[in-house]
Each structure stands twice: as structure tokens, then as C-alpha cells.
Amino acid sequence: MKPLELNFLNTLECDMGNYLVAGGSSGIGKGVVERLLKEGHRVHVIARNPRDLPSHDMLSFEAWNAEGEDPNLSIFESLSGVVYAPGTILLKPFHRYSNDEIISDFTVNTLGAVKVLRATLPLLKKEKEASVVLFSTVAVQTGMPFHASISMAKGAVEGLTRSLAAEWAPFIRVNCIAPSLTDTPLAEKLLASPEKKEASAKRHPLNKVGSVEDLTSAVLFLLTPQSSWISGQVLHVDGGMSSLKLL
């Protein structure tokens, strides 16, 4: 698939926004891209490959790897919002993690977000109001075995969320979503059979595994003016796992 090209002439509307979605070619990120396009916004995706992104005149793509250099973003003059969706799932006993694996988790989940936000800050500042949405995990608040590496990386993301929300107020809002297990390509090994899906669902008070739609709706809420008085928050979209215990 060739990189998509922008063709925005004669399509500008006053309520259209410019959004960047890192990791927008798969899973939750792709769901966010599709919703933004449906609502008439312009979207630029940076990811390792375009996979099955739709062909759309309001969509552009640029290859970028979170473990590489800072992205070079010049596609828009300003940005209404940024979503950082890349993630990892590497679950194993603590003593079996190598240093390289822990560093890789931190690089993709945390340092990658730093790189994107550093590159997009000048563009976010040009908007009267802008919004950033990052991703954590339910395993930061709720201790879970075999989650040490991802919990450390995402715990740093939550700290980054609060720090930047304070530093960038009042013009740039920064929030974070902490999901539980969600049915995406990233989690396919954990949900590879009906039995695994059923067992995962039963661990949640709402008796279901999260869907891309569940998370996409939360992202769009935090990304748009509907949440204009919310910043520095970690929103738990986790089927009740972080706060409920059913007898």
C-alpha cells in the first residue's frame, strides 16, 4: 500500500479538526481513526505500516516506529488533538524478564509517547484548545501477576499524563485511558479460543471483554470539547475490574 496523500482543497469546514493518531493502523488506534474520519475530521496516522487503513481523502499516513527517532511532522499547521495508541503485551514471571524486554516495553509505551508529544507540542500550541489522549492499563492500579514490565511502563505514562496536564494547562488538556483486556490484534493470543474469551470475560464484573468500540468511544469523549473541563485524569474503561469486587 502506498502512502496516502492528502487532498483537502474545497473540504475545509469551521468545525473540522486536525488529529494525529500514533499506532492508528490497528486495534483501538484504527477504531479512533475511523470515528474521526466519520465525523469529518482530518487525520494523520503514524505507525509501522498502513495495514488495512481505508483509502480516504481526509487521511494521510507516515511510517514511524516508536523505537526509532522522533517523528518529523509537517503535515498540518496545527493540531486539535493527539492520540498515542502503540502498546505491548509481554506477560511472564518477573524473574524471566530480560533487561532488553523491559527496555523495549518502556520504549514503545512511554518513550514513544514522549517522542510524539515533543514533536507535536508546537502544533498543539497553535490551537485555542487541544487535547492529548494516552493509554495506561488496569494493571497499574490493580496488581496483577506477570504484569511487572507493562505496569512499570504504563505507570510512567500515568505520571507523564498528570505532569503534562499541569504544565500545559489551560490550553492543552492531557488525559489517559486505562483499559483492561480488549479484543484487539495485540491481545489475540490471550483470546485465541472461545474458552479463553469466556474465562477472560468472567474475570470482569461486567462479564465481558472490552471491545474496540468501548475504548474508541472513551477516546473520542476525551479528545473532543465534550470533555472540555477534564484534564490530568486516568479514565478506567475496564469492565469494573479496577474498582468492583462481586461476591
FINUDREN-617292 format. One record per residue (C-alpha): residue number from 1; x, y, z. Coordinates in steps of 0.05 Angstrom, whole numbers. Layout:
// residues N
+------+--------+--------+--------+
! resi !      u !      v !      w !
+------+--------+--------+--------+
!  NUM !      X !      Y !      Z !
...
+------+--------+--------+--------+
END
This chain:
// residues 247
+------+--------+--------+--------+
! resi !      u !      v !      w !
+------+--------+--------+--------+
!    1 !      0 !      0 !      0 !
!    2 !     28 !     67 !    -20 !
!    3 !     27 !    125 !     30 !
!    4 !    -39 !    160 !     27 !
!    5 !    -39 !    232 !      2 !
!    6 !    -80 !    289 !     29 !
!    7 !   -129 !    325 !    -16 !
!    8 !   -163 !    376 !     29 !
!    9 !   -179 !    430 !    -22 !
!   10 !   -252 !    451 !    -20 !
!   11 !   -265 !    407 !     41 !
!   12 !   -249 !    456 !     98 !
!   13 !   -304 !    468 !    149 !
!   14 !   -301 !    510 !    211 !
!   15 !   -314 !    452 !    258 !
!   16 !   -263 !    405 !    226 !
!   17 !   -203 !    387 !    267 !
!   18 !   -134 !    361 !    252 !
!   19 !   -115 !    299 !    291 !
!   20 !    -54 !    255 !    296 !
!   21 !    -62 !    183 !    316 !
!   22 !      2 !    144 !    331 !
!   23 !     -9 !     70 !    322 !
!   24 !    -72 !     84 !    283 !
!   25 !    -67 !     26 !    234 !
!   26 !    -92 !    -28 !    281 !
!   27 !   -136 !    -42 !    341 !
!   28 !   -160 !     16 !    383 !
!   29 !   -119 !     66 !    344 !
!   30 !   -152 !     45 !    279 !
!   31 !   -220 !     50 !    312 !
!   32 !   -205 !    121 !    332 !
!   33 !   -183 !    139 !    262 !
!   34 !   -247 !    111 !    232 !
!   35 !   -290 !    150 !    281 !
!   36 !   -253 !    215 !    269 !
!   37 !   -260 !    207 !    194 !
!   38 !   -334 !    191 !    201 !
!   39 !   -343 !    256 !    239 !
!   40 !   -309 !    296 !    184 !
!   41 !   -241 !    309 !    214 !
!   42 !   -173 !    305 !    181 !
!   43 !   -128 !    250 !    208 !
!   44 !    -54 !    236 !    201 !
!   45 !    -32 !    166 !    222 !
!   46 !     39 !    147 !    241 !
!   47 !     52 !     73 !    250 !
!   48 !    100 !     19 !    228 !
!   49 !     57 !      2 !    167 !
!   50 !    -11 !     23 !    140 !
!   51 !    -40 !    -47 !    143 !
!   52 !   -113 !    -41 !    122 !
!   53 !   -125 !     33 !    132 !
!   54 !   -182 !     58 !     89 !
!   55 !   -169 !    100 !     28 !
!   56 !   -197 !    168 !     46 !
!   57 !   -182 !    238 !     22 !
!   58 !   -181 !    263 !     94 !
!   59 !   -129 !    212 !    116 !
!   60 !    -54 !    211 !    109 !
!   61 !     -2 !    161 !    132 !
!   62 !     71 !    163 !    151 !
!   63 !    115 !    104 !    170 !
!   64 !    143 !    111 !    240 !
!   65 !    170 !     63 !    293 !
!   66 !    165 !     81 !    367 !
!   67 !    234 !     51 !    378 !
!   68 !    264 !     98 !    326 !
!   69 !    276 !    173 !    324 !
!   70 !    226 !    228 !    338 !
!   71 !    174 !    233 !    282 !
!   72 !    182 !    290 !    232 !
!   73 !    113 !    320 !    229 !
!   74 !     97 !    375 !    180 !
!   75 !     32 !    352 !    150 !
!   76 !    -11 !    402 !    189 !
!   77 !      0 !    474 !    210 !
!   78 !    -35 !    459 !    276 !
!   79 !    -65 !    400 !    314 !
!   80 !   -131 !    395 !    351 !
!   81 !   -111 !    331 !    385 !
!   82 !    -62 !    274 !    391 !
!   83 !    -75 !    201 !    409 !
!   84 !    -16 !    155 !    426 !
!   85 !    -41 !     83 !    418 !
!   86 !     21 !     37 !    409 !
!   87 !     27 !    -16 !    462 !
!   88 !     56 !    -83 !    482 !
!   89 !     33 !   -145 !    519 !
!   90 !     91 !   -185 !    546 !
!   91 !     67 !   -225 !    606 !
!   92 !    114 !   -271 !    644 !
!   93 !    142 !   -282 !    714 !
!   94 !    184 !   -224 !    738 !
!   95 !    249 !   -264 !    743 !
!   96 !    244 !   -284 !    669 !
!   97 !    243 !   -213 !    641 !
!   98 !    308 !   -193 !    608 !
!   99 !    333 !   -122 !    612 !
!  100 !    322 !   -115 !    537 !
!  101 !    249 !   -136 !    543 !
!  102 !    236 !    -86 !    599 !
!  103 !    271 !    -31 !    560 !
!  104 !    231 !    -48 !    498 !
!  105 !    165 !    -43 !    536 !
!  106 !    185 !     24 !    565 !
!  107 !    208 !     49 !    497 !
!  108 !    144 !     31 !    460 !
!  109 !     95 !     51 !    514 !
!  110 !    128 !    110 !    547 !
!  111 !    187 !    138 !    509 !
!  112 !    149 !    133 !    444 !
!  113 !     94 !    177 !    473 !
!  114 !    147 !    227 !    495 !
!  115 !    176 !    229 !    424 !
!  116 !    108 !    242 !    393 !
!  117 !     87 !    295 !    444 !
!  118 !    154 !    330 !    437 !
!  119 !    144 !    333 !    361 !
!  120 !     71 !    355 !    364 !
!  121 !     74 !    406 !    421 !
!  122 !     88 !    466 !    374 !
!  123 !     27 !    445 !    332 !
!  124 !    -18 !    435 !    393 !
!  125 !      1 !    504 !    419 !
!  126 !    -27 !    536 !    356 !
!  127 !    -97 !    515 !    373 !
!  128 !   -141 !    553 !    421 !
!  129 !   -159 !    487 !    455 !
!  130 !   -125 !    420 !    443 !
!  131 !   -128 !    351 !    474 !
!  132 !    -80 !    293 !    484 !
!  133 !   -101 !    221 !    500 !
!  134 !    -51 !    169 !    524 !
!  135 !    -60 !     97 !    545 !
!  136 !    -45 !     62 !    610 !
!  137 !    -71 !     -6 !    636 !
!  138 !   -116 !    -30 !    692 !
!  139 !    -54 !    -68 !    718 !
!  140 !    -23 !     -3 !    744 !
!  141 !    -77 !      8 !    796 !
!  142 !    -95 !    -65 !    806 !
!  143 !    -35 !   -110 !    820 !
!  144 !    -34 !   -170 !    773 !
!  145 !     16 !   -226 !    768 !
!  146 !     62 !   -228 !    706 !
!  147 !     49 !   -154 !    691 !
!  148 !    111 !   -124 !    722 !
!  149 !    142 !    -97 !    658 !
!  150 !     80 !    -66 !    628 !
!  151 !     57 !    -39 !    695 !
!  152 !    123 !     -2 !    704 !
!  153 !    119 !     27 !    634 !
!  154 !     46 !     48 !    639 !
!  155 !     55 !     74 !    709 !
!  156 !    105 !    123 !    679 !
!  157 !     52 !    142 !    627 !
!  158 !      3 !    159 !    683 !
!  159 !     56 !    203 !    715 !
!  160 !     70 !    236 !    649 !
!  161 !     -4 !    249 !    639 !
!  162 !    -12 !    287 !    704 !
!  163 !     53 !    325 !    697 !
!  164 !     39 !    350 !    627 !
!  165 !    -34 !    366 !    643 !
!  166 !     -8 !    414 !    696 !
!  167 !     48 !    442 !    653 !
!  168 !      6 !    452 !    591 !
!  169 !    -57 !    479 !    624 !
!  170 !   -101 !    515 !    608 !
!  171 !    -96 !    508 !    532 !
!  172 !    -77 !    434 !    523 !
!  173 !   -114 !    380 !    561 !
!  174 !    -78 !    314 !    575 !
!  175 !   -115 !    252 !    597 !
!  176 !   -103 !    177 !    598 !
!  177 !   -146 !    115 !    589 !
!  178 !   -131 !     52 !    629 !
!  179 !   -166 !     -7 !    597 !
!  180 !   -170 !    -79 !    617 !
!  181 !   -162 !   -134 !    566 !
!  182 !   -192 !   -112 !    499 !
!  183 !   -206 !   -154 !    438 !
!  184 !   -154 !   -127 !    390 !
!  185 !    -99 !   -158 !    347 !
!  186 !    -50 !   -142 !    403 !
!  187 !    -88 !   -188 !    451 !
!  188 !   -105 !   -243 !    402 !
!  189 !    -60 !   -295 !    435 !
!  190 !    -96 !   -284 !    501 !
!  191 !   -164 !   -290 !    468 !
!  192 !   -147 !   -344 !    417 !
!  193 !   -206 !   -390 !    433 !
!  194 !   -278 !   -385 !    457 !
!  195 !   -256 !   -416 !    522 !
!  196 !   -203 !   -363 !    534 !
!  197 !   -252 !   -308 !    517 !
!  198 !   -303 !   -336 !    565 !
!  199 !   -252 !   -343 !    621 !
!  200 !   -227 !   -271 !    609 !
!  201 !   -298 !   -244 !    609 !
!  202 !   -314 !   -278 !    676 !
!  203 !   -256 !   -242 !    709 !
!  204 !   -292 !   -176 !    697 !
!  205 !   -352 !   -153 !    739 !
!  206 !   -389 !   -134 !    674 !
!  207 !   -375 !   -205 !    649 !
!  208 !   -346 !   -184 !    582 !
!  209 !   -281 !   -169 !    548 !
!  210 !   -272 !    -98 !    524 !
!  211 !   -285 !    -82 !    450 !
!  212 !   -251 !    -32 !    404 !
!  213 !   -317 !      7 !    404 !
!  214 !   -316 !     12 !    481 !
!  215 !   -247 !     44 !    480 !
!  216 !   -258 !     86 !    418 !
!  217 !   -319 !    120 !    449 !
!  218 !   -278 !    138 !    511 !
!  219 !   -221 !    166 !    468 !
!  220 !   -269 !    209 !    427 !
!  221 !   -300 !    236 !    490 !
!  222 !   -233 !    257 !    519 !
!  223 !   -208 !    283 !    452 !
!  224 !   -266 !    329 !    436 !
!  225 !   -296 !    391 !    470 !
!  226 !   -348 !    345 !    504 !
!  227 !   -295 !    337 !    559 !
!  228 !   -271 !    409 !    560 !
!  229 !   -267 !    411 !    637 !
!  230 !   -229 !    346 !    644 !
!  231 !   -153 !    343 !    647 !
!  232 !    -99 !    303 !    684 !
!  233 !   -146 !    244 !    693 !
!  234 !   -137 !    169 !    685 !
!  235 !   -203 !    141 !    660 !
!  236 !   -213 !     67 !    676 !
!  237 !   -250 !     33 !    619 !
!  238 !   -242 !    -37 !    646 !
!  239 !   -308 !    -72 !    657 !
!  240 !   -306 !    -53 !    731 !
!  241 !   -243 !    -92 !    745 !
!  242 !   -204 !    -36 !    779 !
!  243 !   -258 !    -17 !    829 !
!  244 !   -310 !    -72 !    837 !
!  245 !   -308 !   -139 !    872 !
!  246 !   -371 !   -182 !    865 !
!  247 !   -386 !   -232 !    920 !
+------+--------+--------+--------+
END
